[in-house]
């Protein structure tokens, strides 16, 4: 079983956000997944102890986003384009957002170089969203999102799992290149997905949607 989360956003701004890791640990204790996948934005409030508590319960596959404790997150994140085999699945990810930011930016030329080497991918994880106005009507066109969309059309992963965007508990769409999923695990929604035989999305423990991978 694989648990998927994104945008946990642990911060010290509110009591509920401070409790984000405690909530996640309760889910891990209940479900006992073999792997936890995250599409980033763990939040600036994350500590090494938080990650140690997570790693004592499951194996972690994560990329980082733009809201992180950057002094520690990069030691827990996968390398850009690293292939991880989980059973018969090939999983990989790209960290950060496409751009020049020194903390979380990945330059377009490096991004394209990594993408050109990716084939036969089952799950592609990114914090960077593709340009999807059909899902996010208020999304503004930008080069980074367009590059991500072009990458997905080239790689054709079975599932693209990303964070960063807001728009309720989850977003799901089927494209010619594959399937797309986003979940919001922040204190506002507390949503997550589970990959077992199918992919099932939950909000605060209640099933809200499922699809075949």
N, C-alpha and C positions, 0 to 999 in steps of 0.2 A: 504494500500500500504506500502511496505517495501523497503527502499533504502539500497543498499549494497555498501560499499567502503572498500578499504584497502590501506595501505602504502601511506597515504596522504603526509607524510614527510614534515611537516612545519619546516623550518629551517631559519636561518638568512644568509645562504650562497649565496642566489640569490634573486633578486626581485620577480621572479615568484614563488619561494618556499615560500617566505614571504606572498604571496597573496593566499596561499592554502586554508585557512579558509574562506576568503572572497569568493572564488570560491564555496566552499561547501555551504556556507550560501545562495548563489544565487540559487543553485540547490534545497536546502530545501524550499526556498521561492517560487520557480516555481512549484515544485512537491507536496509540502505539505504532505510528507509521514507520516504515523502513527508512524513508527519506523525507526530508522537508525541503521543498523548493521555495525560494523567495525571489521576487522580481524587484527587490530593493526598497529604499526609503524605510529602513529600520527605525530611523529617528536619531536625533542628536543625543538622546538620553541613554543610548545603549552602552553597556559596560562589558568588560571582558568576562565578568562573572555571569552576566546575562547569557552570553554565547556559550560559556562553559556549562551552564544549566541546560541549555538547549542540546548541546553536543553529548551530554550525559544520557539523553533520551533518544536521540536519532542521529542519522547522518545528514549533513547539511550541504545543499547545493544552492548557492546564492550569488546573485550579482549585486552590485551596489547602485544606489540612485544618487540623487542630489541633496537629500536630507539624511545625513549620516554623521556618526562620530568617526571622522576620517582617520583619526589616529589609530583606530583598531580595525575598522571594517575591512580594509584591504587585505589583512592577514587571514580573513575568513572567506573571502570571495574567490570564486574560480577565476582562472586566467581567461582572457578574452579568446573565444573560440576553442577552449579546452573541451574535448569530448569525454563525457562520463557515461559509462555503460551501466544501465540498471536493468538487469534481466536481458531481454531482447531489445531494449530501447537505447537509442543514442541521444543523449541530452547534451546541450551546449548553451552558452550564453554570452552576451556582450554587456560589459559594465557601463554604467553612467549614461550620459546623454551625448549625442554627437555635437561636437563643438570644441571650443578652445579653453574652456574653464580648467584651471590648473588642478582642482580637486576631483572633478568628476567628468571632465570632457574627454572624449575620444575623437581624434582628428579624423575628418572624412576619409582621407587617403588610407589611414590605418584601418578604419572600419571596413572600407571596400576591399582591402587586401585580405583581411580575415574572412569576410563573407565569401570571397572567391574560392576559398579552400573548403567550404562547408557543403557537404552533400549527404543524402540519406539520413537526414536529421528527423527524429521523432518529436522532440520538444526543443524549441528555441526560446530561451528566456532573455528578456531585455527590460531595462527600465524605459528606454527610449520607445515611445509609441510610433507606429506608422501613421501616415496621413489617412484618416478614416472619417471623413465628414458624414458618411452614411450612419455611423454610430455616434459620433460626437458633432452635432450640427454647429456648435459654437467654436469648433477647432479651427484655428487659423492656419493657413498654408505656410509651411516653412521648409527650407531645404533639408533639415535634419529628418523631419517626418517623411518627406518624399523619398529620401535615401533609404530609410528603414522599409518603406513599402516596396521599393525596387528590390531591396535585398530579399524580402520575403517571396517576391515573385520569382527570384532567381533560385533561392535555396529550396523553396517549397516544403517547409517543415509540416509534419502532420498537425502540430499544434504550436501556435505562437502564444506565449504567456508573457504579458507585460504589465507594468505598473504605471505610475505617474499621473494617469488621467483620472478625473473625477466623473461621476455619472451614475451614482447609486451603488448598490451592492455589487453588481457584476455587469459585464458587457460580454456578449457572445455573438459571433457571426461566422458564417461559412463562406469562404472564398474559393476561387478556382485553385489557388495555390495551397489551401489548407484551412484549418480552423483557428479561430482567434478567441482568446479568453483573457479577461481582466477581472480581478476581484479586489475589493477594498476591505482590508483587514483592520483598518483604523478603529478607534473607539466609537466613531460615528456609526459604523455599519457592522463590524465584527463578522465579516464574511470570509470564507475560505472554500477551497475545493479539495476533493479527494479523488485520486485516481486509483481505482481498484479494477474491476472489469470495465466499468464505464467511468465517466467523469461526472461527479456530482457536486453541485455548489450548495453550500449551507450558509444560513445567516443565523447567528446565535444558536447554533445547534439544530436548526430546523431546515430540512431539505427544501430548496426553492427551485432547482433546475438540474437537469442531467442531460448528457449526450454521449454518444459513442465516440471513442477516439479513433 
